[in-house]
Amino acid sequence: MTIESHFPSLSPVHEALLAQVPVREHTFIETEEIAYEHEGLPLEGYLARDTQADDRRPAVLILHDWTGVGDNVRMRAQMLARLGYVAFAADLYGAGVRPTGEAASAEAGKYYRDLPLLRARVAAGFTHLLQHPAVDPARLAVVGYCFGGTAALEFARTGAPARGVVSFHGGLVTHDPSDAGTIAASLMILTGAADPVVPDEAIGAFKDELRAAPHVDWQVTSYSGAPHAFTVPGSDRYRPVADARSWRALVCFLDEVFA
C-alpha cells in the first residue's frame, strides 16, 4: 500500500514536479509543520518522512531561499522523503516570516550581514533534526537553495558533522582569514553558468579558498544557460534541464555520502 499525506497542499507547478519522483511501494509519506526555537525565537519548519520505515533513516536538512519556508522547499522535502530520507525544511527567519519582493531582500540581508547568526540559525535546525527519533544521527546532510545555499556553506565552515553539504545557486562567500580548514563535510556546489549573482570571479575565488584546505572534498558544477534560481518552478528563471541534472547530481551525491 502506498499512501501520502500532504499538508499544506503545494501549488500546481510544484505538484507537477513532485510527481516526477515516484512514491515507493509500501510507504506512507507524512508531512507536518514543526515548531521549534532558537534562543527564544519561535521557528516553524516542515518535516516529510515515510512513517512506515521501521529503522532509523539518513536525513537531509533543507534550507530555504530568501522568501522563507514555502512551496519549493516543501516540495523538495517530499521528493527526498519519497527516496527514503527524513527531510526537514528548517526555518531561518522565524515563524510567520515569509517575505516577498523587496522585503525578502531586506530580510535576507540581515543574515548576510551577520553570518554568525546565520550559521547559528542553521545549527538550530540541524540539532532539531539530529534529535528526531526516526533519524540516524550519523548520517545527515544539508541542502540549500539560493540564500539557503549560502547558509549551507556557512554552516559547513563551522565544522558541522554533516556527511555532505550541497548548495543550489547559492552565493559564494569567501573569508579572510579563511576558515575553510574547519570544513568536515563533502561539498557539492551547483551553480548557473549565466548567474550574475555568482560570476566566474566568485567561483574562482571560492575554489582558491578550498584549494588551500586540501583535506576538503569538494566539487563545483556549472549549468550552461542557467540563471540564478534555476531550480524554482513557475518562475521565469526556471530551467528544467538544469534542474533535472542538478537533482540527479544531488541523488547520486547523497547515495555516496550516506553509503
Accessible surface in RSA format (square Angstrom, percent):
REM  Atomic radii and reference values for relative SASA: ProtOr
REM  Chains: A
REM  Algorithm: Lee & Richards
REM  Probe-radius: 1.40
REM  Slices: 20
REM RES _ NUM      All-atoms   Total-Side   Main-Chain    Non-polar    All polar
REM                ABS   REL    ABS   REL    ABS   REL    ABS   REL    ABS   REL
RES MET A   1   147.64  76.5 115.17  76.2  32.48  77.3  96.09  81.7  51.55  68.3
RES THR A   2    55.62  39.6  27.33  27.7  28.28  67.4  26.04  35.0  29.58  44.7
RES ILE A   3    60.55  34.5  56.24  41.9   4.31  10.4  60.55  43.6   0.00   0.0
RES GLU A   4    58.89  33.8  29.01  21.9  29.88  71.1  12.09  23.4  46.80  38.2
RES SER A   5    40.21  34.0  34.73  46.3   5.49  12.6  15.01  32.0  25.20  35.3
RES HIS A   6    65.49  35.8  36.18  25.1  29.31  75.0  24.43  25.2  41.06  47.8
RES PHE A   7   126.98  63.5 126.83  78.6   0.16   0.4 126.98  77.0   0.00   0.0
RES PRO A   8    42.67  31.1  40.01  36.5   2.66   9.7  42.67  35.2   0.00   0.0
RES SER A   9    88.50  74.8  71.71  95.7  16.79  38.7  37.16  79.1  51.34  71.9
RES LEU A  10    12.39   6.9   0.00   0.0  12.39  31.1   0.97   0.7  11.42  30.7
RES SER A  11    33.69  28.5  26.33  35.1   7.36  17.0  32.77  69.8   0.92   1.3
RES PRO A  12   113.62  82.8 103.28  94.1  10.34  37.6 108.82  89.8   4.80  29.8
RES VAL A  13    71.13  46.8  64.64  58.5   6.48  15.6  68.28  59.3   2.85   7.7
RES HIS A  14    17.20   9.4  17.20  12.0   0.00   0.0  16.40  16.9   0.81   0.9
RES GLU A  15    55.05  31.6  51.41  38.9   3.64   8.7  32.07  62.0  22.97  18.8
RES ALA A  16    63.91  58.8  50.05  77.2  13.87  31.5  58.80  82.8   5.11  13.5
RES LEU A  17    16.18   9.0  14.70  10.5   1.48   3.7  15.73  11.0   0.46   1.2
RES LEU A  18     0.94   0.5   0.94   0.7   0.00   0.0   0.94   0.7   0.00   0.0
RES ALA A  19    72.06  66.3  47.71  73.6  24.35  55.4  51.60  72.7  20.46  54.2
RES GLN A  20   131.80  73.7 101.32  74.0  30.49  72.6  41.98  89.4  89.82  68.1
RES VAL A  21    10.14   6.7   9.36   8.5   0.78   1.9  10.14   8.8   0.00   0.0
RES PRO A  22   102.15  74.4  92.76  84.6   9.39  34.1  99.25  81.9   2.90  18.1
RES VAL A  23    38.21  25.1  16.45  14.9  21.75  52.4  16.56  14.4  21.65  58.7
RES ARG A  24   122.80  51.6 114.70  58.5   8.10  19.3  49.30  67.4  73.50  44.5
RES GLU A  25   126.67  72.7 112.51  85.1  14.16  33.7  51.18  99.0  75.49  61.6
RES HIS A  26   134.88  73.7 121.63  84.5  13.25  33.9  87.71  90.4  47.17  54.9
RES THR A  27    13.73   9.8  12.36  12.5   1.36   3.2  12.36  16.6   1.36   2.1
RES PHE A  28    55.67  27.9  55.67  34.5   0.00   0.0  55.67  33.8   0.00   0.0
RES ILE A  29     0.72   0.4   0.72   0.5   0.00   0.0   0.72   0.5   0.00   0.0
RES GLU A  30    60.64  34.8  59.21  44.8   1.43   3.4   9.81  19.0  50.83  41.5
RES THR A  31     7.62   5.4   0.00   0.0   7.62  18.2   0.00   0.0   7.62  11.5
RES GLU A  32    65.58  37.6  63.68  48.2   1.90   4.5  19.52  37.8  46.05  37.6
RES GLU A  33    53.82  30.9  32.86  24.9  20.97  49.9  25.76  49.8  28.06  22.9
RES ILE A  34    25.72  14.6  24.41  18.2   1.30   3.1  25.72  18.5   0.00   0.0
RES ALA A  35    87.94  80.9  62.03  95.7  25.91  58.9  62.34  87.8  25.59  67.8
RES TYR A  36    24.92  11.6   9.10   5.2  15.82  41.2  21.06  15.8   3.86   4.8
RES GLU A  37   111.57  64.1  96.12  72.7  15.45  36.8  27.69  53.6  83.88  68.5
RES HIS A  38    22.11  12.1  18.40  12.8   3.71   9.5  15.76  16.2   6.36   7.4
RES GLU A  39   155.72  89.4 106.41  80.5  49.31 117.4  53.67 103.8 102.05  83.3
RES GLY A  40    55.90  68.9   0.00   N/A  55.90  68.9  29.95  82.2  25.94  58.1
RES LEU A  41    66.71  37.2  63.59  45.5   3.12   7.9  66.27  46.5   0.44   1.2
RES PRO A  42    81.94  59.7  80.22  73.1   1.71   6.2  81.48  67.3   0.45   2.8
RES LEU A  43     1.94   1.1   0.00   0.0   1.94   4.9   0.00   0.0   1.94   5.2
RES GLU A  44    66.99  38.5  66.67  50.4   0.32   0.8   2.14   4.1  64.85  52.9
RES GLY A  45     0.00   0.0   0.00   N/A   0.00   0.0   0.00   0.0   0.00   0.0
RES TYR A  46     0.00   0.0   0.00   0.0   0.00   0.0   0.00   0.0   0.00   0.0
RES LEU A  47     4.19   2.3   4.10   2.9   0.09   0.2   4.10   2.9   0.09   0.2
RES ALA A  48     0.00   0.0   0.00   0.0   0.00   0.0   0.00   0.0   0.00   0.0
RES ARG A  49    54.04  22.7  54.04  27.5   0.00   0.0   2.59   3.5  51.45  31.2
RES ASP A  50    24.40  17.1  18.52  18.4   5.88  13.9   5.58  13.1  18.82  18.8
RES THR A  51    44.68  31.8  22.41  22.7  22.27  53.1  16.80  22.6  27.88  42.2
RES GLN A  52   109.21  61.1  84.39  61.7  24.81  59.1  13.24  28.2  95.97  72.8
RES ALA A  53    37.93  34.9  11.39  17.6  26.54  60.4  20.78  29.3  17.15  45.4
RES ASP A  54   145.39 101.8 104.26 103.8  41.13  97.3  47.13 110.9  98.26  98.0
RES ASP A  55    76.35  53.5  63.66  63.4  12.69  30.0  39.98  94.1  36.37  36.3
RES ARG A  56   127.84  53.7 116.47  59.4  11.37  27.1  43.09  58.9  84.74  51.4
RES ARG A  57    64.04  26.9  64.04  32.6   0.00   0.0   7.61  10.4  56.43  34.2
RES PRO A  58     6.60   4.8   6.60   6.0   0.00   0.0   6.60   5.5   0.00   0.0
RES ALA A  59     0.00   0.0   0.00   0.0   0.00   0.0   0.00   0.0   0.00   0.0
RES VAL A  60     0.00   0.0   0.00   0.0   0.00   0.0   0.00   0.0   0.00   0.0
RES LEU A  61     0.00   0.0   0.00   0.0   0.00   0.0   0.00   0.0   0.00   0.0
RES ILE A  62     0.50   0.3   0.46   0.3   0.04   0.1   0.46   0.3   0.04   0.1
RES LEU A  63     0.00   0.0   0.00   0.0   0.00   0.0   0.00   0.0   0.00   0.0
RES HIS A  64     0.71   0.4   0.53   0.4   0.18   0.5   0.53   0.5   0.18   0.2
RES ASP A  65    23.92  16.8  22.81  22.7   1.10   2.6   4.71  11.1  19.20  19.2
RES TRP A  66   110.13  44.2 110.05  53.3   0.07   0.2  91.50  48.8  18.63  30.2
RES THR A  67    49.54  35.2  45.31  45.9   4.24  10.1  31.84  42.8  17.70  26.8
RES GLY A  68     2.55   3.1   0.00   N/A   2.55   3.1   0.00   0.0   2.55   5.7
RES VAL A  69     4.47   2.9   0.73   0.7   3.74   9.0   0.73   0.6   3.74  10.1
RES GLY A  70    21.39  26.4   0.00   N/A  21.39  26.4  20.98  57.6   0.41   0.9
RES ASP A  71    39.72  27.8  32.51  32.4   7.21  17.0   9.74  22.9  29.98  29.9
RES ASN A  72    15.98  11.0  13.39  12.9   2.60   6.3  12.01  28.9   3.97   3.8
RES VAL A  73     3.58   2.4   3.47   3.1   0.11   0.3   3.47   3.0   0.11   0.3
RES ARG A  74    37.98  15.9  37.98  19.4   0.00   0.0   0.00   0.0  37.98  23.0
RES MET A  75     0.00   0.0   0.00   0.0   0.00   0.0   0.00   0.0   0.00   0.0
RES ARG A  76     3.18   1.3   3.18   1.6   0.00   0.0   0.86   1.2   2.32   1.4
RES ALA A  77     0.00   0.0   0.00   0.0   0.00   0.0   0.00   0.0   0.00   0.0
RES GLN A  78     0.00   0.0   0.00   0.0   0.00   0.0   0.00   0.0   0.00   0.0
RES MET A  79     4.56   2.4   4.56   3.0   0.00   0.0   4.56   3.9   0.00   0.0
RES LEU A  80     1.56   0.9   1.56   1.1   0.00   0.0   1.56   1.1   0.00   0.0
RES ALA A  81     1.55   1.4   0.00   0.0   1.55   3.5   0.00   0.0   1.55   4.1
RES ARG A  82    17.52   7.4  14.96   7.6   2.55   6.1   0.88   1.2  16.63  10.1
RES LEU A  83    39.31  21.9  32.17  23.0   7.15  18.0  32.17  22.6   7.15  19.2
RES GLY A  84    13.71  16.9   0.00   N/A  13.71  16.9  11.24  30.9   2.46   5.5
RES TYR A  85    18.97   8.9  17.56  10.0   1.41   3.7   9.35   7.0   9.62  11.9
RES VAL A  86     2.84   1.9   2.84   2.6   0.00   0.0   2.84   2.5   0.00   0.0
RES ALA A  87     0.00   0.0   0.00   0.0   0.00   0.0   0.00   0.0   0.00   0.0
RES PHE A  88     0.71   0.4   0.71   0.4   0.00   0.0   0.71   0.4   0.00   0.0
RES ALA A  89     0.32   0.3   0.32   0.5   0.00   0.0   0.32   0.5   0.00   0.0
RES ALA A  90     0.59   0.5   0.00   0.0   0.59   1.3   0.00   0.0   0.59   1.6
RES ASP A  91     0.00   0.0   0.00   0.0   0.00   0.0   0.00   0.0   0.00   0.0
RES LEU A  92     0.00   0.0   0.00   0.0   0.00   0.0   0.00   0.0   0.00   0.0
RES TYR A  93     6.49   3.0   0.00   0.0   6.49  16.9   0.00   0.0   6.49   8.0
RES GLY A  94     1.42   1.8   0.00   N/A   1.42   1.8   1.42   3.9   0.00   0.0
RES ALA A  95    49.73  45.7  27.36  42.2  22.37  50.9  27.61  38.9  22.12  58.6
RES GLY A  96    66.96  82.6   0.00   N/A  66.96  82.6  37.47 102.8  29.49  66.1
RES VAL A  97    53.09  34.9  49.06  44.4   4.04   9.7  53.09  46.1   0.00   0.0
RES ARG A  98    73.02  30.7  49.38  25.2  23.64  56.3  41.72  57.0  31.30  19.0
RES PRO A  99    19.10  13.9   8.42   7.7  10.68  38.8  18.99  15.7   0.11   0.7
RES THR A 100   100.83  71.7  93.79  95.1   7.04  16.8  60.56  81.3  40.27  60.9
RES GLY A 101    54.25  66.9   0.00   N/A  54.25  66.9  44.40 121.9   9.84  22.0
RES GLU A 102   153.28  88.0 144.75 109.5   8.53  20.3  68.57 132.6  84.71  69.2
RES ALA A 103    59.08  54.3  45.81  70.7  13.26  30.2  53.21  74.9   5.87  15.5
RES ALA A 104     0.00   0.0   0.00   0.0   0.00   0.0   0.00   0.0   0.00   0.0
RES SER A 105    46.09  38.9  40.50  54.1   5.58  12.9   7.73  16.5  38.36  53.7
RES ALA A 106    61.91  56.9  49.18  75.9  12.73  28.9  60.30  84.9   1.60   4.2
RES GLU A 107    22.24  12.8  21.58  16.3   0.66   1.6   1.22   2.4  21.02  17.2
RES ALA A 108     0.46   0.4   0.46   0.7   0.00   0.0   0.46   0.6   0.00   0.0
RES GLY A 109    10.94  13.5   0.00   N/A  10.94  13.5  10.94  30.0   0.00   0.0
RES LYS A 110   108.96  53.2 101.54  62.3   7.41  17.7  63.16  56.9  45.79  48.8
RES TYR A 111    11.02   5.1  11.02   6.3   0.00   0.0   1.03   0.8   9.99  12.3
RES TYR A 112    89.27  41.7  73.03  41.5  16.24  42.3  58.00  43.6  31.26  38.5
RES ARG A 113   186.38  78.3 146.78  74.8  39.60  94.3  79.15 108.2 107.24  65.0
RES ASP A 114    58.30  40.8  55.74  55.5   2.56   6.0  16.77  39.5  41.54  41.4
RES LEU A 115    30.64  17.1  28.85  20.6   1.79   4.5  28.85  20.3   1.79   4.8
RES PRO A 116    99.25  72.3  90.93  82.9   8.33  30.3  93.59  77.3   5.66  35.2
RES LEU A 117    55.71  31.0  50.75  36.3   4.96  12.5  54.93  38.6   0.79   2.1
RES LEU A 118     0.00   0.0   0.00   0.0   0.00   0.0   0.00   0.0   0.00   0.0
RES ARG A 119    42.06  17.7  41.41  21.1   0.65   1.6  12.78  17.5  29.28  17.7
RES ALA A 120    36.00  33.1  28.27  43.6   7.72  17.6  33.95  47.8   2.04   5.4
RES ARG A 121    13.76   5.8  13.76   7.0   0.00   0.0   0.00   0.0  13.76   8.3
RES VAL A 122     0.00   0.0   0.00   0.0   0.00   0.0   0.00   0.0   0.00   0.0
RES ALA A 123    34.82  32.0  34.38  53.1   0.45   1.0  34.73  48.9   0.09   0.2
RES ALA A 124    16.70  15.4   4.25   6.6  12.45  28.3  13.23  18.6   3.47   9.2
RES GLY A 125     0.00   0.0   0.00   N/A   0.00   0.0   0.00   0.0   0.00   0.0
RES PHE A 126     9.48   4.7   9.48   5.9   0.00   0.0   9.48   5.7   0.00   0.0
RES THR A 127    61.39  43.7  61.39  62.2   0.00   0.0  37.87  50.9  23.52  35.6
RES HIS A 128    59.16  32.3  53.46  37.2   5.70  14.6  35.96  37.1  23.20  27.0
RES LEU A 129     1.39   0.8   0.58   0.4   0.80   2.0   1.39   1.0   0.00   0.0
RES LEU A 130    57.81  32.2  52.63  37.6   5.18  13.0  52.63  37.0   5.18  13.9
RES GLN A 131   132.14  73.9 103.17  75.4  28.97  69.0  41.84  89.1  90.29  68.5
RES HIS A 132    32.63  17.8  27.58  19.2   5.05  12.9  21.31  22.0  11.32  13.2
RES PRO A 133   101.23  73.8  88.67  80.8  12.55  45.6  91.16  75.3  10.06  62.5
RES ALA A 134    18.21  16.7  11.49  17.7   6.72  15.3  18.00  25.4   0.21   0.5
RES VAL A 135     0.00   0.0   0.00   0.0   0.00   0.0   0.00   0.0   0.00   0.0
RES ASP A 136    29.40  20.6  29.40  29.3   0.00   0.0   3.81   9.0  25.59  25.5
RES PRO A 137    69.41  50.6  56.54  51.5  12.87  46.8  56.64  46.8  12.77  79.4
RES ALA A 138    63.53  58.4  46.92  72.4  16.61  37.8  57.75  81.3   5.78  15.3
RES ARG A 139    61.69  25.9  61.69  31.4   0.00   0.0  10.45  14.3  51.24  31.1
RES LEU A 140     1.22   0.7   0.61   0.4   0.60   1.5   0.61   0.4   0.60   1.6
RES ALA A 141     0.00   0.0   0.00   0.0   0.00   0.0   0.00   0.0   0.00   0.0
RES VAL A 142     0.00   0.0   0.00   0.0   0.00   0.0   0.00   0.0   0.00   0.0
RES VAL A 143     0.77   0.5   0.77   0.7   0.00   0.0   0.77   0.7   0.00   0.0
RES GLY A 144     0.00   0.0   0.00   N/A   0.00   0.0   0.00   0.0   0.00   0.0
RES TYR A 145     3.01   1.4   3.01   1.7   0.00   0.0   1.83   1.4   1.18   1.5
RES CYS A 146    11.95   9.0  10.92  12.2   1.04   2.4   7.15  18.1   4.80   5.2
RES PHE A 147     4.60   2.3   1.87   1.2   2.73   7.1   1.87   1.1   2.73   7.8
RES GLY A 148     0.00   0.0   0.00   N/A   0.00   0.0   0.00   0.0   0.00   0.0
RES GLY A 149     0.00   0.0   0.00   N/A   0.00   0.0   0.00   0.0   0.00   0.0
RES THR A 150     1.37   1.0   1.20   1.2   0.17   0.4   1.27   1.7   0.11   0.2
RES ALA A 151     0.00   0.0   0.00   0.0   0.00   0.0   0.00   0.0   0.00   0.0
RES ALA A 152     0.00   0.0   0.00   0.0   0.00   0.0   0.00   0.0   0.00   0.0
RES LEU A 153     6.50   3.6   5.44   3.9   1.05   2.6   5.44   3.8   1.05   2.8
RES GLU A 154     1.84   1.1   1.84   1.4   0.00   0.0   0.29   0.6   1.55   1.3
RES PHE A 155     7.13   3.6   7.13   4.4   0.00   0.0   7.13   4.3   0.00   0.0
RES ALA A 156     1.32   1.2   0.19   0.3   1.13   2.6   0.97   1.4   0.35   0.9
RES ARG A 157     5.38   2.3   1.88   1.0   3.50   8.3   0.18   0.2   5.20   3.2
RES THR A 158    67.11  47.7  31.40  31.8  35.71  85.1  36.31  48.8  30.81  46.6
RES GLY A 159    29.13  35.9   0.00   N/A  29.13  35.9   9.15  25.1  19.98  44.8
RES ALA A 160     8.18   7.5   2.11   3.3   6.07  13.8   7.69  10.8   0.49   1.3
RES PRO A 161   104.30  76.0  81.61  74.4  22.69  82.5  90.50  74.7  13.80  85.8
RES ALA A 162     6.43   5.9   0.16   0.2   6.27  14.3   0.59   0.8   5.84  15.5
RES ARG A 163    86.63  36.4  76.63  39.1   9.99  23.8  32.49  44.4  54.14  32.8
RES GLY A 164     0.00   0.0   0.00   N/A   0.00   0.0   0.00   0.0   0.00   0.0
RES VAL A 165     0.35   0.2   0.35   0.3   0.00   0.0   0.35   0.3   0.00   0.0
RES VAL A 166     0.00   0.0   0.00   0.0   0.00   0.0   0.00   0.0   0.00   0.0
RES SER A 167     0.14   0.1   0.14   0.2   0.00   0.0   0.00   0.0   0.14   0.2
RES PHE A 168     2.57   1.3   2.57   1.6   0.00   0.0   2.57   1.6   0.00   0.0
RES HIS A 169     0.00   0.0   0.00   0.0   0.00   0.0   0.00   0.0   0.00   0.0
RES GLY A 170     1.92   2.4   0.00   N/A   1.92   2.4   0.00   0.0   1.92   4.3
RES GLY A 171    15.47  19.1   0.00   N/A  15.47  19.1  12.92  35.4   2.55   5.7
RES LEU A 172    20.44  11.4   0.40   0.3  20.05  50.4   0.44   0.3  20.01  53.8
RES VAL A 173    48.18  31.7  41.27  37.4   6.91  16.6  45.35  39.4   2.83   7.7
RES THR A 174    62.86  44.7  44.29  44.9  18.58  44.3  13.05  17.5  49.81  75.3
RES HIS A 175    39.55  21.6  26.23  18.2  13.32  34.1  11.66  12.0  27.89  32.5
RES ASP A 176   146.66 102.7 110.36 109.8  36.30  85.8  36.15  85.1 110.50 110.2
RES PRO A 177   121.06  88.2 110.65 100.9  10.42  37.9 112.96  93.3   8.11  50.4
RES SER A 178    61.88  52.3  30.40  40.6  31.47  72.5  27.65  58.9  34.23  47.9
RES ASP A 179    35.72  25.0  31.36  31.2   4.36  10.3  26.76  63.0   8.96   8.9
RES ALA A 180     0.93   0.9   0.91   1.4   0.02   0.0   0.91   1.3   0.02   0.1
RES GLY A 181    48.71  60.1   0.00   N/A  48.71  60.1  26.31  72.2  22.39  50.2
RES THR A 182    73.32  52.1  57.89  58.7  15.43  36.8  66.03  88.7   7.29  11.0
RES ILE A 183     4.68   2.7   2.22   1.7   2.46   5.9   2.22   1.6   2.46   6.7
RES ALA A 184    74.55  68.5  37.07  57.2  37.48  85.3  44.26  62.3  30.29  80.2
RES ALA A 185     3.86   3.5   0.97   1.5   2.89   6.6   1.84   2.6   2.02   5.3
RES SER A 186    21.85  18.5  19.95  26.6   1.90   4.4   0.69   1.5  21.16  29.6
RES LEU A 187     2.14   1.2   0.87   0.6   1.26   3.2   0.87   0.6   1.26   3.4
RES MET A 188     4.83   2.5   4.83   3.2   0.00   0.0   0.07   0.1   4.76   6.3
RES ILE A 189     1.58   0.9   1.58   1.2   0.00   0.0   1.58   1.1   0.00   0.0
RES LEU A 190     0.76   0.4   0.37   0.3   0.39   1.0   0.37   0.3   0.39   1.1
RES THR A 191     0.72   0.5   0.72   0.7   0.00   0.0   0.72   1.0   0.00   0.0
RES GLY A 192     1.18   1.5   0.00   N/A   1.18   1.5   0.00   0.0   1.18   2.7
RES ALA A 193    59.43  54.6  26.31  40.6  33.12  75.3  30.56  43.0  28.86  76.5
RES ALA A 194    52.61  48.4  33.06  51.0  19.55  44.5  44.06  62.1   8.55  22.7
RES ASP A 195     5.66   4.0   0.00   0.0   5.66  13.4   0.63   1.5   5.03   5.0
RES PRO A 196   111.20  81.0  81.85  74.6  29.35 106.7  92.61  76.5  18.59 115.5
RES VAL A 197    87.39  57.5  63.76  57.7  23.63  56.9  70.56  61.3  16.83  45.6
RES VAL A 198     3.09   2.0   0.10   0.1   2.99   7.2   0.51   0.4   2.58   7.0
RES PRO A 199    54.30  39.6  48.00  43.8   6.30  22.9  54.30  44.8   0.00   0.0
RES ASP A 200   112.03  78.5 102.01 101.5  10.01  23.7  33.11  77.9  78.92  78.7
RES GLU A 201   133.55  76.7 118.98  90.0  14.57  34.7  76.46 147.9  57.08  46.6
RES ALA A 202    25.95  23.9  17.42  26.9   8.54  19.4  25.13  35.4   0.82   2.2
RES ILE A 203    15.48   8.8  15.41  11.5   0.07   0.2  15.41  11.1   0.07   0.2
RES GLY A 204    28.53  35.2   0.00   N/A  28.53  35.2  28.19  77.4   0.33   0.7
RES ALA A 205    46.74  43.0  36.70  56.6  10.04  22.8  41.36  58.2   5.38  14.3
RES PHE A 206     3.54   1.8   3.54   2.2   0.00   0.0   3.54   2.1   0.00   0.0
RES LYS A 207    58.23  28.4  58.23  35.7   0.00   0.0   7.56   6.8  50.66  54.0
RES ASP A 208    85.88  60.2  77.63  77.3   8.25  19.5  27.21  64.0  58.67  58.5
RES GLU A 209    17.89  10.3  10.08   7.6   7.81  18.6  16.84  32.6   1.05   0.9
RES LEU A 210     0.66   0.4   0.36   0.3   0.31   0.8   0.36   0.3   0.31   0.8
RES ARG A 211   137.26  57.6 115.77  59.0  21.49  51.2  56.10  76.7  81.16  49.2
RES ALA A 212    83.04  76.3  46.25  71.4  36.79  83.7  58.17  81.9  24.87  65.9
RES ALA A 213     7.72   7.1   3.50   5.4   4.21   9.6   7.44  10.5   0.27   0.7
RES PRO A 214   123.08  89.7  89.94  82.0  33.14 120.5  97.77  80.7  25.31 157.3
RES HIS A 215   116.56  63.7  80.42  55.9  36.14  92.5  77.36  79.7  39.20  45.6
RES VAL A 216    11.79   7.8   0.06   0.1  11.73  28.3   2.52   2.2   9.27  25.1
RES ASP A 217    82.28  57.6  73.54  73.2   8.75  20.7  34.18  80.4  48.11  48.0
RES TRP A 218    67.74  27.2  44.19  21.4  23.55  55.3  32.94  17.6  34.80  56.5
RES GLN A 219    81.79  45.7  77.81  56.9   3.98   9.5  25.86  55.1  55.93  42.4
RES VAL A 220    31.73  20.9   3.01   2.7  28.73  69.2   3.01   2.6  28.73  77.9
RES THR A 221    49.25  35.0  45.60  46.2   3.65   8.7  31.19  41.9  18.05  27.3
RES SER A 222    57.80  48.8  30.51  40.7  27.29  62.9  20.38  43.4  37.42  52.4
RES TYR A 223    18.68   8.7  16.54   9.4   2.14   5.6  15.89  11.9   2.79   3.4
RES SER A 224   101.17  85.5  76.63 102.3  24.54  56.5  47.98 102.2  53.20  74.5
RES GLY A 225    49.49  61.0   0.00   N/A  49.49  61.0  34.62  95.0  14.87  33.3
RES ALA A 226     0.14   0.1   0.01   0.0   0.13   0.3   0.14   0.2   0.00   0.0
RES PRO A 227    19.91  14.5  19.91  18.1   0.00   0.0  19.91  16.4   0.00   0.0
RES HIS A 228    31.59  17.3  31.40  21.8   0.19   0.5  18.05  18.6  13.54  15.8
RES ALA A 229     3.70   3.4   3.70   5.7   0.00   0.0   3.70   5.2   0.00   0.0
RES PHE A 230     0.00   0.0   0.00   0.0   0.00   0.0   0.00   0.0   0.00   0.0
RES THR A 231     0.23   0.2   0.23   0.2   0.00   0.0   0.23   0.3   0.00   0.0
RES VAL A 232    29.09  19.1  29.09  26.3   0.00   0.0  29.09  25.3   0.00   0.0
RES PRO A 233    11.06   8.1   6.24   5.7   4.82  17.5   6.24   5.1   4.82  30.0
RES GLY A 234    65.05  80.2   0.00   N/A  65.05  80.2  23.38  64.2  41.67  93.3
RES SER A 235    38.30  32.4  19.52  26.0  18.78  43.3  27.82  59.2  10.48  14.7
RES ASP A 236   132.14  92.6 100.21  99.7  31.94  75.5  53.37 125.6  78.77  78.6
RES ARG A 237   105.28  44.2 105.18  53.6   0.09   0.2  30.53  41.7  74.74  45.3
RES TYR A 238    46.73  21.8  36.67  20.9  10.06  26.2  30.42  22.9  16.31  20.1
RES ARG A 239    88.86  37.3  88.86  45.3   0.00   0.0  30.52  41.7  58.34  35.4
RES PRO A 240    82.43  60.1  78.87  71.9   3.56  12.9  79.20  65.4   3.23  20.1
RES VAL A 241    91.39  60.1  87.81  79.5   3.58   8.6  91.11  79.2   0.28   0.7
RES ALA A 242     6.71   6.2   4.56   7.0   2.15   4.9   5.65   8.0   1.05   2.8
RES ASP A 243     4.27   3.0   4.27   4.2   0.00   0.0   0.13   0.3   4.14   4.1
RES ALA A 244    39.41  36.2  31.97  49.3   7.43  16.9  38.99  54.9   0.42   1.1
RES ARG A 245   129.01  54.2 123.77  63.1   5.24  12.5  23.74  32.4 105.27  63.8
RES SER A 246     0.00   0.0   0.00   0.0   0.00   0.0   0.00   0.0   0.00   0.0
RES TRP A 247    28.57  11.5  28.38  13.7   0.18   0.4  20.98  11.2   7.59  12.3
RES ARG A 248   138.50  58.2 136.99  69.8   1.51   3.6  66.19  90.5  72.32  43.8
RES ALA A 249    29.82  27.4  18.66  28.8  11.16  25.4  27.53  38.8   2.29   6.1
RES LEU A 250     0.25   0.1   0.25   0.2   0.00   0.0   0.25   0.2   0.00   0.0
RES VAL A 251    37.52  24.7  37.52  34.0   0.00   0.0  37.52  32.6   0.00   0.0
RES CYS A 252    84.74  64.1  78.70  87.8   6.04  14.2  26.82  67.9  57.92  62.5
RES PHE A 253     7.66   3.8   3.76   2.3   3.90  10.2   7.22   4.4   0.44   1.3
RES LEU A 254     0.00   0.0   0.00   0.0   0.00   0.0   0.00   0.0   0.00   0.0
RES ASP A 255    86.10  60.3  74.18  73.8  11.93  28.2  29.16  68.6  56.94  56.8
RES GLU A 256   116.29  66.8  98.62  74.6  17.68  42.1  42.87  82.9  73.42  59.9
RES VAL A 257    16.86  11.1   5.17   4.7  11.68  28.2  12.19  10.6   4.67  12.7
RES PHE A 258    11.55   5.8   7.39   4.6   4.16  10.8   7.63   4.6   3.92  11.2
RES ALA A 259   113.11 104.0  46.91  72.4  66.20 150.6  85.48 120.4  27.63  73.2
END  Absolute sums over single chains surface
CHAIN  1 A    10798.3       8400.7       2397.6       6187.4       4610.9
END  Absolute sums over all chains
TOTAL         10798.3       8400.7       2397.6       6187.4       4610.9
